[in-house]
Amino acid sequence: MNTKKWAAIMVPRDTYEELVAVAFIEGRTIGGQLRMMFEFWKKKNLTQNDLNVLLAQIKKNQKEREAAHKMALDEEARAELKEAYNKAVIDGTTLRARKK
């Protein structure tokens, strides 16, 4: 599953079974039914200020995910580099000395 586009959620089993039945009755997928229900709920219950806060929180969460992903990639690259040095039996100080 492409986790940049999709997310899995957990709901109580009885809620899931009702959601599946309603989606079937209305000719939608489960995801389509959830989207429709959520959009309806947002329009009915959230003010414009609430929607602005919601969008700001989404942007904040996205930036945090991107930063965490970058940090994980950087750590992975450092680990690979360290492993390469270890395999070649070269440490960082020896390498720096050769560059001079």
URMO-V992873 format. One record per residue. RES is the residue in one letter. D_FIRST is the distance of its C-alpha to the first C-alpha in Angstrom with 2 decimals. Layout:
res d_first
RES D_FIRST
RES D_FIRST
This chain:
res d_first
M 0.00
N 3.79
T 5.83
K 8.78
K 8.43
W 7.04
A 8.38
A 9.37
I 13.15
M 15.85
V 18.93
P 21.95
R 21.90
D 24.74
T 23.07
Y 19.95
E 22.38
E 24.35
L 21.40
V 20.39
A 24.10
V 24.61
A 21.63
F 23.15
I 26.60
E 25.67
G 23.61
R 20.33
T 16.76
I 16.11
G 14.18
G 17.12
Q 19.58
L 18.32
R 18.47
M 21.92
M 23.19
F 22.15
E 23.75
F 26.82
W 27.07
K 26.85
K 29.57
K 31.75
N 31.50
L 30.84
T 33.49
Q 33.03
N 33.50
D 30.75
L 28.38
N 29.48
V 28.78
L 25.30
L 24.55
A 26.15
Q 24.09
I 20.79
K 22.11
K 23.24
N 19.93
Q 18.20
K 21.05
E 20.82
R 17.13
E 18.07
A 21.16
A 19.49
H 17.06
K 20.20
M 22.15
A 19.72
L 19.86
D 23.63
E 24.03
E 22.19
A 24.49
R 27.50
A 26.74
E 26.46
L 29.69
K 31.44
E 30.52
A 31.86
Y 35.03
N 35.46
K 35.13
A 37.68
V 39.87
I 40.14
D 39.89
G 39.52
T 43.28
T 44.31
L 42.01
R 43.42
A 46.93
R 46.44
K 45.32
K 48.70
